[in-house]
Amino acid sequence: MDAPLEKIADPTLAEMGKNLKEAMKMLEDSQRRTEEENGKKLLSGDIPGPLQGSGQDMVSILQLVQNLMHGDEDEEPQSTRIQNIGEQGHIALLGHSLGAYISTLDKEKLRKLTTRILSDTTLWLCRIFRYENGCAYFHEEEREGLAKICRLAIHSRYEDFVVDGFNVLYNKMPVIYLSAAARPGLGQYLCNQLGLPFPCLCRVPCNTMFGSQHQMDVAFLEKLIKDDIERGKLPLLLVANAGTAAVGHTDKIGRLKELCEQYGIWLHVKGVNLATLALGYVSSSVLAATKCDSMTLTPGPWLGLPAVPAVTLYKHDDPALTLVAGLTSNKPTDKLRALPLWLSLQYLGLDGIVERIKHACQLSQRLQESLKKVNHIKILVEDELSSPVVVFRFFQELPGSDPGLNAIPAPNMAPSAVSQERHSCDALNRWLGEQLKQLVPASGLTVMDLEVEGTCVRFSPLTTAAVLGTRGEDVDQLIACIQRKLPVLTCTLQLREEFKQEVAGTAGLLYVDDPNWPGIGVVRYEHANDDKSSLKSDPEGEKIHAGLLKKLNELESDLTFKMGPEYKSMKSCIYIGMASDDIDVSELVETIAVTAREIEENSRLLENMTEVVRKGIQEAQVQLQKANEERLLEEGVLRQIPVVGSVLNWFSPVQASQKGRTFNLTAGSLESTEHTYMYKVQGSGVTPPQTPSGARTKQRLPGQKPFKRSLRGSDAVSETSSVSHIEDLEKMEHLSGGQDASEANSPERHPGVPTPPEAEQTGALQDRAQRLEDDCPQVEEPESLR
């Protein structure tokens, strides 16, 4: 277009064309930019913030990850596991990144490399844990391996299952046997994964008469198997424990293996005690697990390796069935699951693996030996040599019980007393466990509730020591903390019954039985308008208890107080914490009752003050109006006329007394002001009521905190000495004052009269006074004063 414009001879037209071209270009560019911006706005409205723009740099992304991992700076770290990964942990983490890189190789190289990694890791694990000629399945979820084993057992026992499916199972339902001590939810997980109904599960109870109460009852299991066979069912699989999830007890695996071989049942073993198979000495019960059909190992927690898969070792000769069951796979990426473990095992070596497992077992043995020397601590693990799990609890000996039987109640004890003692110990053990977890976080303790024993504390170093870096010094610190907390536990447990009796004998207080509270007890103040039959929240009671809590905390005692709802209702209560020393329970209960009563009376006075003042003002107005009417009748009508009244008052003045009214806030009554005008003094009125105080309020020594029992012996000695000194002084004054009378009645003035014993005692006291006077220096009176 430039060329035609140059050919135009008229310069004006050429300039107009040039300007028009530039204007159109500017408009087109402006429209193009507007469309691009609108398109970006429409696009960015549906895209999250981090993805907008041209991307972010690596530093910003890693900073975001760090913030998500550790949270804000003000927040306390929830766990210290990330601080104890160690170099072997970095090797395991490297395996995941290396696996992603290896997956980019060509198919032939990838197949060879993954086969080598899988075969090496399987061989190493079978040799380390004494499971010869086994295969391995690596999985992320610990229970996933057992689900695959159940599927393999179904395909092995039901030959037509591939063709007919669940119709085969309908005619002969399979049965999976689980111990009553198994991890909760395991049976439901298996049924969901396999598509089986819940009747396919059989819960085998533990021993009740002989042996551990956490071991499977073999005789009862055999009876269940026979009954299922008679009903037309097929006993399929038995899950045994080499270290139960709760207390680490091991089933009689040797006897269970014989029973499974007799009835053609697949035996699967799981548990933390399988780690001891890598050691030189293994107990016979755990060693029998090497003859089972399959076992599940968790080397990650045992060796402190993060993000390492669990392993299920099994023995089976049919590769087709294992492929159908999902235990083997032709995908190279599935075989790469073993890469982190393949790298970590080579880094640690056999000595490193054995050393970590041995160290965990030594920690548990060290804690067991130390706890045996501590009173009021019961160890629940019976097979102490073979189990690396220590479970213990605090207990208090009951009357008529054997100290070695975990405070088993005597036959003459009421069931309610036994249940109350059990709940009290459970609350104290829960408090002990939480305290130990805070004081020694490297111990990795857990608090758990057992059906028979109650609340216990578990120390399982095989699952926590390698991650938390637990050392022998941590175990010693744990023992020291337990010994420091035992006096608090015993003292609190002893004061509970005394506190309950004191509250029951105090008017206005109600003892609240809360089995979950570990302190001395729970008390509630019943005010005048308290509805005892209602379980709803009480605003007036909540206000009184809030004020009571504030007053108790201001005393600065060693006890801790808190307010919360009652155990079985929504009413407010005062919770009294643990007692670390000898507490005067009577003074504590009386202080609570007196303070609560004072708060109630003060609040009631403030609530009624407005109504009382209003009524007083109305009554004062009525009385003043009545007084004005009486004055009008006395003075007459003429005195009310302005001019006439002044003349009358000048000739005959009226002596009228000034009358008024005053309102006594203390008494809540209306009084006359005649006394005030007559004597020119404000009347004192009614004496205000005294603040309620306890009858047993005692004087505390300097530095003595509230609710502490004082030393009776030192107080008695000091009181006795002071009283005797005062008595001597009083006798001396009495003798000096009555000297004339003594002389008048002395035997010398009345010869022949026998001296009575009182006279002899008086004479002895006079001699003592004379000696004291002689010993004192004499001060003569100056002559000027004479």
MOTABEL-V578010 format. One line per field, one symbol per residue. phi: phi as a letter, one per 20 degrees, with the letter a starting at -180 (. if undefined). burial: b if it has 9 or more other C-alpha atoms within 8 Angstrom, else e. A space follows every 50 residues. Layout:
BEGIN
phi: ???
burial: ???
END
This chain:
BEGIN
phi: .ffffffffffffffffffffffffffffffffffffffffffffedfgf efnendfffffffffffffdmffffffebdffecfnffffffffffffff fffeffffffffffffffffffffffffdldflddccdbfefefffffff ffffffedfeffeemffffffbffcdecffefffnffffffffemdffff eceefefddcnffddfffffffffffffffenedfdbcddddoffedmed fffgffffffffdmdfdddbqffffffeefdcffffffffeffabddcfg ffdmdfldffcdebcbddfffffffnfcbeeffffffeffffffffffmf ffffffffffffffffffffffedfmcdeefeeffededdcbbebdfefm defedllffffeeffffffffffffffffffffffffffcfffmfcdbdd fefnfcddccffecffeemfcfffffffffffffefgfffffffefffff ffffedfndcededfeeeefrccceeefefefeedefdffffffffffff ffffflefedcbdafffdbdffbdedefdebfdeffffffffffffffff fffffffefffffffffffffffffffffffffffnfffefgffffffff fcfdedefdbccdeffemcdceefffffdlcfffmeffffffcffdfdee fgneefmefefffffffffffffffffffffffffffdffffffdffffc fnefeffffffffffffffffffffffedeefffef
burial: eeeebeebeeeeebeebbeeeeeeeeeeeeeeeeeeeeeeeeebeeeeee ebeeeeeeeebeeeebbeeeeeeeeeeeeeeeebbeebbbbbbbbbeebe eebeeeeeebbeebbebbebbbeebbbbbbbeebbbbbbeebebbbbbbb bbbbbeeeeebeeebeebbeebbbbbbbbbbbeeebbeebbeebeeeeeb bbebbbbeeeebebbbbbebbbeebeebbeeebbbbbbbbbbbbbebbbb bbbbebbebbeeeebbbbbbbbbbbbbbbeebeebbbbbeebbbbbbbbb bbbbbbebbbbbbbbeeeeebbbebebebeebeebbbbbbbbbbbeebee eebbebbbebbebbbbbbebbbeeebbbbbbeebebbbbbbbbbbebbee bbeeebbebbeeeeeeebebebbbbbbbbbbbbbebbeebbbbbbbbbeb eeebbbbbbbbbbbbbbbbbeeebbbbbbebbbebbbbbbbbbebbebbb ebbbebeebbbbebbebbbbbbbbbbbeeeeeeebebbeebbebbbbbbe bbbeeebeebbebebbeebbbbbbbbbbbbeebbbebbbbbbbbbbbbbb eeeeeeeeeeebbeebeebbeeebeebeeeebeeeeeebeeeebbbebbe eeeeeeeeeebebbeeebebebbbbbbeeeeeeeeeeeeeeeeeeeeeee eeeebbbbeeeeeeeeeeeeeeeeeeeeeebbeebeeeeeeeeeeebeee eeeeeeeeebebeebbeebeeeeeeeeeeeeeeeee
END
